Amino acid sequence: MNRWAERLWSLLFLMVPVAGVGVFIWAMADGYGMRGHWLPENIDEQGKVIDSLFLFILGLTGVIFVGTGVALFWFLWRYGAAGNRDARVRYTHGSHTLEVVWSILPAATLLFIAIYQMDAWADAKIRRPTIVVNGQEQPKPPIAEITGRQFEWRIRYAGRDGVIGTRDDLFTVNELHLPVHEEIVLVIKTEDVLHSFFLPNLRVKQDVVPGMKQYVWFKPIRTGQYDIVCAELCGWGHYKMRGRLVLQTREEFDRWFEQEWNNQELRSYTPPEPEE
Ligand SMILES: [Cu+2]
C-alpha cells in the first residue's frame, strides 16, 4: 500500500467517531431529516431519572468510543508500513501492567454504574406504590390487567369492585385509558410468546414472560394520546402490535369508564370465568 492509500484508509477510520457523534448531535438537535428520532416527550413524574441515566451512560460510552476511534486513526496514520520503511520491529509478549489497568478500569466503571443506578432501579422495579387499608400499608392493586397475545393487547379493568377477575370487569382491546396525576399500577402477562410492554413516553418497558404475572407502575403527568408498543419481536405481526394510551383527568376517565361499562352491560357481555 502506498503512502496515499494509507492516509485515505486512516481518514476513513476517523469517519467512524466523527460520523457517529455527528449523527447523535443531529438527532438530538431534532435537525431536518432526523425529526422525532431522539427520545420521545417524557410525561412521567420519574422519567427524568431514567433520561438522565440514559444520557450519563451515553456520554460515558461516547467518550470511550471517540477515544478508541481516534487512537485507531492515529496509529494507522502515524505507523503505517509505507511511511516507516526503516523502522525496526520490536517484539513484545504483552504488558502485565497494561492488562491489569484495562481490566480494572472497565470493572470499576461497571461497578460504579451498578451502584449509581440502584435507586432508579428500585423505584422503577421494586418499590411498588402502596395504599393504606385499615391502617395497614399494602401494595396498591392494579387498575387493569394487560394481556399480550399475537398480535394485540387485551385490557381488562377491575370493575366497580376494584378486583380484577370478577364478573363486573371491563374489557377493551388495544385501548388503555388511564387517569393522570395518580400512581398507576398495571399487571401484565402474555397468552402465548414473549412480548415487551413498552410505553415510550412514560419510560416504561417490561418483558412479558409466558407463565409470569408482572407489575409495572408509573405516574403520568400530562393528558393526551400516546403509543403502546410491543418491543419484543414476537412474530410476523409484531409491527402492528400497537395500542393507544389515552391519558385523561380523573373526571374524564370516570365518565369514559362508566359509559363503556354500561355499554358492555347492554351487550350482556359474558367475560371469561375468573382465574383465581
Ligand atoms: Cu408482541
Boltz pocket constraint, residues with backbone or C-beta under 6 A from the ligand:
constraints:
  - pocket:
      binder: B
      contacts: [[A, 148], [A, 149], [A, 194], [A, 195], [A, 196], [A, 230], [A, 231], [A, 232], [A, 233], [A, 234], [A, 238], [A, 241]]
      max_distance: 6.0
